[in-house]
Amino acid sequence: MALAAVGAAQQHAFAHGPLVHHVDVGANNHGELRTSAEFQPGSLYADRRLIKVSEQVRARWMSLDSILVLRQAGVRFMDITDAQDLHTSSVAGYESTLPLELSQGAAVNKTIDLLSTDLYGLVLEPFTAFHNRYYDSENGRKSSKWLQAQIEEMVQTAKANVTVSSVEHKFKQPSVVARIAGQSDEVVVVSAHQDSVNMWLPWFGRASGADDDGSGTVTILEALRVLLEAGFAPRRTVELHWYAGEEGGLLGSQDIAKQYKDAGRKVVANLHFDMTGFWVRSEPEVIGLVADRTDPETRDLVKKLARAYTRLETREFECGYGCSDHASWNQAGFRSAMAFESDQLEANTHIHSPEDTVATLDFSHMLEFSKLAVAFAYEVGNVKTH
């Protein structure tokens, strides 16, 4: 999850000058970490990056120091340096057809009966053991390769006709894509992000990232496991994406959305899961739906799916600019929606710190989101369009 929403005063400061005093990122008291390859940032920030904090404020070229100031001031942003076409083109990505009525109930219910919380802990314990999963570091690259190996092993064990590939970016951490081929050239995308950063020391601070977004990562991984076990064979191709670089301004998802749009890929819709494991026990347990920068018809469909296949109600809330990777698909002109662990965006105060641990998560809560991912794959993946 990107950082807190930018307010009007912060937008003004962004447009007219630094938000706070200059930060010298070279000065620190962690010499031994700085000498280790795992804790060294890559070359992404050798040159300034083009940063956008809202639709109303013009993008600015910024150094790493200035970007860190934004981060520490709680400003969400999109790094549009390598995806500027997405932010200037008015051409729609693809006019897709969503199901008007739910038709896959028997198959969905049979498959969600296979869901278990066992995988969550088995994957999250080693995944969060990486010191952090900073996207432009060796830690980010190694954690992504480890995750890809788990996905590949799952596919091989199921003996499924599913391809697993990595998508390289200009930074060190690759994204991972698992593709379940359908009978048409339309693509349904279910996604999460895999990177984690420390609020104050992004590339060498401890950021276990259990909820943000280890929870989303294993939510869709468990969905993939049961889809494979059930022999899922969709009409439309269904892809599961684990994005790199979300915390850097939606870097990986923008790259992929741009690639798909440039190639003329027929992306039907994206359902993104960023943080699915934490909720305040004194508040109602719900599925939060991001209301801004998402497609209203896709949101309505997700509400139907939640009512039909989960035990939770949905509640809409606004997430702000650059909130998470669903915004990349929305910016590219494709349908998108995002499911969140509650309707309180900043309820989990542990994220971007060493305290974002597995112990803070509710696996039974996460299971409802895996149900939603399975249902989305079946219902959107099996629409008859011809």
N, C-alpha and C positions, 0 to 999 in steps of 0.2 A: 504494500500500500504506500503510495506516495504521501508526502507530508501534509500538514494541515492546510486548509483552504486559505487563499490569499484574500485579505480584506482590502477595502478601498484605500486605506492609508498606505498599505504595503504596495499596492499597485502604483500609487503615486510615487513612492520612493523608488520603485523599480524603474519607472519611466524617467526619473529626474536625478537619480544618483544612488549611492550605496545605502543599504538599509541600516547598517551599523558600521562600526569601525572596521578597517581592513584586517583580515586574518592571514597571518603568515603560516601557511600549512607546512613549511619546512622546519619550523621551530617546534620541538616536542621533547618529551622526556622518555621516549621509548626507543632509544638507539638500537637495542638488540632486535626489536621488531623490524625497524627500518632496514636492517642488514639482511633480513631473511627474504628470499625470493617470494615466498607465499604472501608476504605483507607489502610488497611493492606494487604501486599502481602502474598500469600500463601506459601506453602512449596516447590514449584517447584525448587527453587534455593538453597535449603538446601545443595545440593551437586553440584559439578561442572557439566557443560553441555558441550556436544561435539558440537562445532560450526564450520561450514564450510562457507567460504566466496567466494570461486570460485572453479572451477574444477581443476585449476592449483596449488592451495595451499592446503596443507594437513590440515585436520581438527584438531582443538586443543580443549583440555578440558579447560573451562574457568569458572571463578566465575561470580556472578551477577555484581560485580563492573566492571570487565573487559568487560562484555557484554554491560553494560551501556556506557563504553568508545567507543565501536564500534558504538553504536547507535548515540551517540553525535558527532562522527566523520563522520556520514553520510554513514556508511558501511551497505550494505545489506548482509544478511546471512541466512542460514538455520540451525536450531537447529536439528541435526540428531540423538540426544541421543537415542530416542526411536524408530527410524526408520532406523537404520544403514543398515538393509538388502536391503532397497531401493537403497542404494548408493554403494553396493558391488555386487549385482546380475545383470547379463547380460541377464536374461531371459525376453523376451518380455511379456507384460501384456496380450494382446489379439489382434489378427489380425482382425480388424473389417471392415465392408463394409459401406462406405458412399454413399449417393445418387449421381449418375452421373449427373442426371438432376433433376430439381425441379419439383415436381408433386403434391404439396399440395396447389397450389395457391388459389383456391376458399375457402378452409377452413381457410387458413392463413389470407386472406384478410377479411373474415367475422369476424374472431376473433380479429384482430388488430383494426377493427372498434369499438370494445367494449372498447378499452383502453382509459384511462382518466388520467389526472395528479392529480386528487383529492386525491387519496390515499397517494401520496408522502408526502404532508404536514401533513396530518392527522397522519401518522405514524412517520415521522421524528421529529415533534415537541416534543412529549414525549420521543422518542428514544434518541434524542440529549440532553434531559434534565438530563439524568444520568450524574453525574459529569465527569465520563469517563466510558469506557467499558473495562477496563484493564482485561486481560484474566485470571490472577491468583488472583482475588480479589472478594469480595462480590458484588461489582458493576458489574463486568463481569458476575457473575452468575445470578444476579437479572435481568440484561438487557436481557440476553439470555432467561430466563424463561418468561419475558414479551413478547419478540418477538415470542416465541413459542406459547404463549396464543393467540396472534393475528392471527397466522397461523391456529391454531386449530379452532378458532371462524369462520374464513373464510371458512374452509372446512365444518364445521357443518352447517353454513348458506346455503352453496351450496348443502348440503346433498349429498356430493360426496363420492365415495368409494376410499378415499385417506387416507393413514396412515401418521401420523406425529409423529416423535420420536426424542428424544435427544440422542446424542452420548457423553458419558462421557469420559473425558481425565484425565491425571495425574494432571492437573491444574483445577481450580475451574469452569471455564466457559465451558459449554457443547456446542457442535455443534448441529444444528437442521437439520433434513432431512424430507422432504415431498415426499412421494412416490406414484406416479400414476402408478398402476400396468398395465402392458401390457400383450400381449399374448405369449411373449417369455421370455427367461431368460437373454436377453441382456439388458443393462442399459445405458441410455443416461443421462449425468449429466450436469445440469445448476447450476452455483454457484456464490456466493459472500462471503465476510467475514463480520462478525458482530462486531468485537472488535475495540476499538480505544485507543490510548495511547498518552500521552504528550511526546514530544521530550526529555525534560530534567528531568521531574519527572513522570515516567511512571505510577506508581500506585496511586499517589495522586494529580498529576497535572491535571488541567482542559483540557479535550480533548473531545469536543462535537462530533467530527467525523461525520459531516453532509455529506461531500463528501467522506471521507475516513473512512469506506466505507458504511456509511448510504445510499449513493446514489445507490450503487450496491445492497444493501439489499432490498430497496424498488423497484428497477428496476425489479428484478426477482419476488418480491412479487406481484407487479401489473400484471406481466405476468401470475403468478399462478392464480390470481383472474379471469382473462378473460378466461384462459384455463378451469377453473371450470365452468364458466358461459356458455361457448360454448359446454360443455359436452365432452371435449377432451378425446378420448379413443384410445391411441396409440397401435400400434403393439408391439413395444418395450417398456419396462418399462422406464418411465421418472422420474428422481429424481431431486428435487431442494435442494441444500445444502447451509446452512449458516454456514460458518466455524468459529470456535473459534481459537484464538491464532495465527492469521496470523502475527500480529505484533511481535510475539515472535520468529519468524523464521519459519513460515508456519507449526506450530505445529499441529493444528486440521486437516488440509488437508492431512498432511503426515500420521497421524494416520489412517485416513479413507482410503486413497489410499493403505496403507500397509494392512489394514484389507481386503479390496476388493481383492487385489492381492493374499494374503495368502489363501483366501477362494475360489479362482478361479473364481471370478465374471467376467462376460463378459462385461466390460465397453467399449462401442462403442466409445465414445468421451466425453470430457468435454469442455464446453464453460464457461469461467469465466468472471465476471464483477467486476472489482475493480476500482471504481471512474468513474462515468458517468455524473456528473452534472456541471462541470466547463470547460469553454473554453475561450480563449482570444478573445474578440470581434473584434480586429483588424486583426485576423488571420482567414483563412478559417475554417468553421465549418465542422469537419470530424469525422469519427469513427476511432480511432487509433487501429491498430492491432499489437500485440507484435510479432516480427519476430524471436526472439531467444527463444530457449527452448520450442518451440511449434511445432506442426505437420504441414508441408506445405500443405497437402491435406485438412486438417481441415480449415486452413487459407483461402485457395482458396474457399472452400465452404462458409465460412462466407462472403467473398467478393461477391459471387453470391447472398447470402441472402440479404445483404445490398443493392445491386443494385435493387433487385426485390421488396423488401418490406419496405425500408426506403427512406428518401429523402437525405441521406448523402452518400458521397463517403468515401472510406476507404484509409488509408495511413499506411504503415508499419513503425515501428521504433523498435529499440532495447531497452530492458528494463533492462538487466543485471541479474546477478546471484541472486537467492532468491527474485525475483521481486514480485511475488504474488503466489497464490495457484495453478494456472495452472501448475507451475513448479513441484509440487508434483506428479501430474498425469503423466507428462512427464517423471519424474524420475522413476516412477513405470512401464514405458513402454507402457502407454496408450496414445491415441491421445488426444491432448489438444490445446486450443487456448484461447486467452484473448482479450477482447474488452475493450478499454480505451477511455476516454472522448475526447482525442485529440491525435495528434502525437508529443506533447511536454510533456515529462514525468514529468518535474518539474515546469510546468506553474503555478500550484496552490500552492502558497507559504503559504497558511493558514493552511495546514494539520499539524497534530500532535501538535495542539495548540488550545487555546480557540477561535480563530478566524475562525475555520472551522465550519461555521454556515449555517443554511438553507438559509439565505439571500444571500449567495454567489452562490447559485445553479440556474441553468436554467432548469426548469421542462420540457419545450418543447424539449430541447436537450435530456434530460433523456428519454423522450417518445420514441425516435428513438431506444434506446437500449432495451426498453421493447418490441418493435416490433421485434428486432433481436432475443431476447430470445424466443418469441412465435414462430417465424419462424423456429428456430433451433429445438425446441421441435417437431414441426409438421414434418418437412422435414427429420430429422434424426430419429425421433421416429416412422416413418411409412415406412421405407425401407423394402421391401420384400427380405428376405435373403434365403428363402427355397422354 
